[in-house]
């Protein structure tokens, strides 16, 4: 599944989508940024509730396909601009992280 395809699924919404054709091959859930850097795999969808500017850097370092902000977390304009500039796809989901992962995993 691509990030654009996921963004079209009910319950998910694109916030930034500079590389929507990027394929998602797995899921990683985590909020401790140093932990995510060392454990998320390339092409994972990273589910988190973190919304600060550092998520763009961590997403780039881990080479994840996208960041999914669970629980309806929103981004401020500066983070959106940075994510777009770095080519980071970010989506939101109103569901808790576990339910978000289950909705995604059923489509992979």
C-alpha positions as CSV (number, residue, x, y, z in Angstrom):
1,X,0.0,0.0,0.0
2,X,1.2,3.5,-0.7
3,X,0.9,6.5,1.6
4,X,-1.6,8.1,-0.8
5,X,-3.7,5.0,-0.7
6,X,-3.7,5.0,3.1
7,X,-4.6,8.7,3.2
8,X,-7.7,7.9,1.2
9,X,-8.9,5.3,3.8
10,X,-11.6,6.4,6.2
11,X,-10.1,7.5,9.5
12,X,-6.8,8.7,8.0
13,X,-6.1,12.2,6.6
14,X,-3.0,13.6,4.9
15,X,-1.3,16.6,6.5
16,X,1.8,16.6,4.3
17,X,2.1,14.3,1.3
18,X,5.3,15.2,-0.7
19,X,6.0,11.6,-1.6
20,X,2.6,9.9,-1.6
21,X,3.7,7.0,-3.8
22,X,6.1,5.8,-1.1
23,X,5.2,2.2,-0.2
24,X,4.5,1.2,3.4
25,X,6.0,-2.2,4.3
26,X,5.5,-2.3,8.1
27,X,4.4,-0.4,11.2
28,X,6.3,1.0,14.2
29,X,4.7,2.6,17.2
30,X,6.7,4.7,19.5
31,X,7.0,8.1,21.1
32,X,10.5,8.1,22.5
33,X,12.4,9.6,19.6
34,X,15.8,8.0,20.3
35,X,14.1,4.6,20.5
36,X,12.4,5.2,17.1
37,X,15.7,6.2,15.5
38,X,17.2,2.9,16.5
39,X,14.3,0.6,15.9
40,X,12.0,1.8,13.2
41,X,12.7,0.3,9.8
42,X,12.9,2.0,6.4
43,X,9.4,2.1,4.8
44,X,7.6,1.6,8.1
45,X,4.6,3.8,8.9
46,X,5.6,5.3,12.3
47,X,2.6,5.9,14.6
48,X,3.2,8.5,17.4
49,X,1.5,11.2,19.3
50,X,4.6,13.4,19.2
51,X,4.1,16.5,17.1
52,X,7.1,18.7,17.6
53,X,9.7,19.6,15.0
54,X,11.9,16.7,15.9
55,X,9.6,14.2,14.3
56,X,10.7,15.4,10.8
57,X,14.3,14.8,11.6
58,X,13.7,11.4,13.2
59,X,11.4,10.3,10.2
60,X,14.2,11.3,7.8
61,X,16.9,9.5,9.8
62,X,14.8,6.3,10.1
63,X,13.7,6.6,6.5
64,X,10.1,5.8,7.4
65,X,7.4,5.9,4.7
66,X,5.2,8.2,6.8
67,X,4.4,9.5,10.2
68,X,0.9,8.9,11.5
69,X,-0.2,11.1,14.3
70,X,-2.7,9.1,16.4
71,X,-5.4,10.4,18.7
72,X,-6.2,13.4,16.4
73,X,-2.9,15.2,17.2
74,X,-2.4,18.2,14.9
75,X,0.8,19.9,13.6
76,X,1.7,23.5,13.7
77,X,2.6,25.3,10.5
78,X,6.4,25.2,11.1
79,X,6.4,21.4,11.4
80,X,4.3,21.1,8.3
81,X,6.7,23.3,6.3
82,X,9.7,21.4,7.6
83,X,8.2,18.0,6.8
84,X,7.3,19.1,3.2
85,X,10.8,20.5,2.7
86,X,12.4,17.2,3.9
87,X,9.9,15.1,1.9
88,X,8.2,13.6,5.0
89,X,4.7,12.3,4.6
90,X,2.5,13.0,7.7
91,X,-1.0,11.7,8.2
92,X,-3.4,12.0,11.2
93,X,-5.8,9.5,12.6
94,X,-8.4,10.2,15.2
95,X,-8.0,6.7,16.7
96,X,-5.7,5.6,19.5
97,X,-2.3,4.2,18.4
98,X,-3.3,0.6,18.8
99,X,-6.5,1.0,16.7
100,X,-4.5,3.0,14.1
101,X,-2.0,0.1,13.8
102,X,-4.8,-2.4,13.5
103,X,-6.5,-0.4,10.8
104,X,-3.2,-0.1,8.9
105,X,-2.1,-3.7,9.4
106,X,-5.3,-5.1,8.0
107,X,-4.4,-3.4,4.7
108,X,-0.7,-4.4,4.4
